[in-house]
Every structure is written in C-alpha cells, then in structure tokens.
Amino acid sequence: MKPQQAATTAHSLFTLYEILPSEVQQAFLKELLQKKTGELKDFAVLPKKNKTVILGVMEGAFSVPNNFDDALPEEIEKSFYSENL
C-alpha cells in the first residue's frame, strides 16, 4: 500500500470510528489494546520476577567495531530520508 493510500485508509477508518457510539468505541479500544498487549508479551523477552538480574554477564562476549560511529555510505543514508518504501 502506498503512503497516500495508507493515509486515506487511516483517515476513513478514523472517520468511521468517530461515528460509533461511545460504548462501542471503548469496547473496540479495549479489545485492540488486549490484542496488541498479547502480541507484545509474546514478542518481549522479559526476565522472570523471581530471577535476579546479573549486570555484566555478557562482558567480553562481543565487541563493538572501531568504525561503529562512522557515517554510513551515502546510498544507505539517502534511503533513510526517502519517502519511497
């Protein structure tokens, strides 16, 4: 979907949402929030509450290259600022 189409679709959906009765809006948002929260919980890797977090456990496991802060190649940098997705 192109950005213009996505914006038009989003606007149309919001317009439809606005005309729903308040209780239907609230039920919709509650269901959406529950679904998205479930997806985030499935995605997240959280430590168990009864576990102790040990700082520095990965020390020495990897190294950051010296050129980490160098500028990206121009073609890659341009892709960050282009509107073509």
Protein Blocks (a to p, Z undefined) as FASTA:
>chain_A
ZZklmmmmmmmmmmmmmmpcfklmmmmmmmmmmmmmmmmmmmpccddfkbccdehklgok
accdfklmpccdfklmmmmmpcbZZ
